[in-house]
Amino acid sequence: MATVDLSATADGRPLYEKLGFKLPNYTYMKLKLDDKIQGEIRKMEKEEIQVCVDLIRRSFQTVADEFGFTMENAPRFTAFATTMDRLAWQYEQNRPMYVYEADGKIIGYFSLQMQEDNECELNNLCVAPESRHGKIGEKLFQYAVEVAKENGYSVMNIGIVEENQKLRKWYEKLGAKHVGIKKFDFFPFTCGYLKKNLGESNRTVV
């Protein structure tokens, strides 16, 4: 499915201004977090794939360290399974992939995997460990919601480490609802699942 470049359409201005974005030239979304931090959310470029791989692995490594995940006991966990080939394949599939850039450095990332039945999945939303606690993750999540809505999706699915209750509460605070858990033999943790209702879909079914 073709994706919509929200950052290049003037029609999106009123919607994003309500979220605190400023559009000085309609080429990307700018937001001001506080008097000291200013950044932008924009589409990831192909040449930035390796940078994003490193960011994802480093960001999820903090979760691995907290809960004792290693390459040996959880090789499929994001901190260990994310590779250049994997993200390059996702890029070639035209998956919506966005970064948060501040002072010329990429410190945040997310992508969306489009699914059936007007649903999509939020993948790898992360913020560099040294840049957390500045509401960057919240802005990335809000942006992901709007990208999904503009693409005509009515539900966003989110997968987490169920034992990470702090993250679960964070998503629930942003309007996601916990809908279940599942245990896989290849993970030393329980997978938790949440859904964010995005409203009625405006997708035309052919």
N, C-alpha and C positions, 0 to 999 in steps of 0.2 A: 504494500500500500504506500502511495506517495505521502510524504510528510509535508506539513506546512511550516514554512520558515516564518515563525511569529515575529522574529526580530526585524523583518524587512517589510512589514505591512503597517501602514499608518493607521489602518482600521483598528488595530489592537491597542492603540494608545490609551483610550479611556480605561480599559480593563486593567492594564498594568500600572497605570498611574495610581489606581486605588490600592495597589499592592506596594506602593512606594517606589516604583521604578521611574526613572527619568529618561526620556528619549530625545537626546539633543540632535541626533541626525538619522534616527530610525535604522541604524546599522547594527545596533546591539542594545541590550537592556543594561542600564546603569542603575545602581542602587547605592545608597549611602547608609551604612550600618550605624555609624556614630561619627564624631568629629575627627577620628583618627583613621578609620578604616573605610576605604571606598573601593568598590570593585564592580565587576560586570559579569553577567551570565550570558554566555554565547555558545554557539555550536562548536563542538570540538573539530579541529582541523586534522586531516589525515596524518600530517607530520608530527602531531602531538600524541599519537597513540602510545608510544613508549613512555612518555611523561605520565600519561594517565594510568598505564599499567603499574608504574612505580608508585604512584599516589594511592591507588586502590590497595595494592599489597601492603604498603606501609600503614595505611589507615586501618585495615582489618587485622593487621598484626597485633594491634593493641587489644583487640577482642581475643585473639588467640592466646596472647600472654596472660590475660585475665582469667581465662577459663581452662588453660592448659592444653590448647590444641597445638599439634605439631605436624610436620610433614608426614611423620610416621603414622600417627593415629587419626589424622584428618586431612589426607592429601587432596580431597575435593573441596575443602574449605576455601573461601574466596582469597584469603591471604596467600595461599599456596597454589591455587588452580588458575589464577588470572595470568594470562600470557599475552605476548604480542600477537601471536597467531589468532587467539580467541577474540581479542578486541578488533583486530584487523578484519576478521570474518564478519563480525557484527557491523562494522563500518560499511563493508561492501554490501551488506544486506539492507542498507539505508535505515538502520535503526536510529531513532533520535538519540543523540549523544551530546551532552552539554557539559561545559566546564564553568567554574567560577574562577575568575582571574583577578588578582589584586597586585598592584605594583609590578606588573609584568610576569607574575608567577602564578601558575595554576595550583590552586589550593582546595578545589572542590570539584566534584564530578557526580553525574548520574546518567543513566540511560533508561530507555523504555523498550520493553519487548511487547509487541502487539500480539494479542491473542484473539481467540474466537469469541463470539457472543458479546461484542462491544466491550470487551475487557482488555486490560493491558497489565503488565507487571513492571513494577519499579525495580530496577537492578542497580546494585553497587553505589547507592547514594553514600557519599563519604566526604569528609573534610579532613585535611591534614591535621595530625595530632596537635601541632603547635599553633594552629589557627582556630581551634574549637572555642566554644562558649562566646561566640560573637554573633549568634543567630544566622550564620551562613547556612547551616544545614536546614534551618526552617525556611529560609528564602529559596533554597534549592528545591525543597519539597513543594512549596507553593508554586514555583515555576513549573515543576513536573506535572502538577495537577492541571495547570492551565494548558500546557502542551497537549496533554491527554484529552482534555475537553475539546480543544480546538481540532483535534484529529477525530472527534466524534465518538469517543469512548465514554462509557457511563460508570465503569468500575475500575479501580486500580487495586491490584493485588500486591501484597508485600510479604516477603518471607524473612524471618529473623531467627536467631538463636533463641529458643524459648527461655532458656535459663537467663538470658540477658533482660531481666525485668526492667531495668532502667530504660533500655531502648524501647521496649514494649510500651511503657508508660508515655514515652516521648511521642511515639506515633499516635497513641490514643488521645493525647492532648491535642494533636493536630487533626483529630476527627476520624481516625481509622478505628475500626472495630475488630476485636480479636474474634476469629471464627473457628479456630481449631489448631490441633497439633498433630504431628506425625513423627514416628521414630524410624530411622533408617539404620540398617546394620553398618553401613560404611561411615556413619558419623558418630562421634562420641558425645553427641548432644541431641536434644530434641528440636525439631523444626517447628516453629510457630508461624501461624498465618493470620494476616490481617487484611481487611478490605476497606477501601475508602470509596464511599458513594460519591460520584461526581455529578449526579443529576441525570436528567433524561438525555439520552443520546439523540443527536440531530443527524445521525448517519442515515443515508438513503440506502435501503436494502434493495438490491437488484435481483 
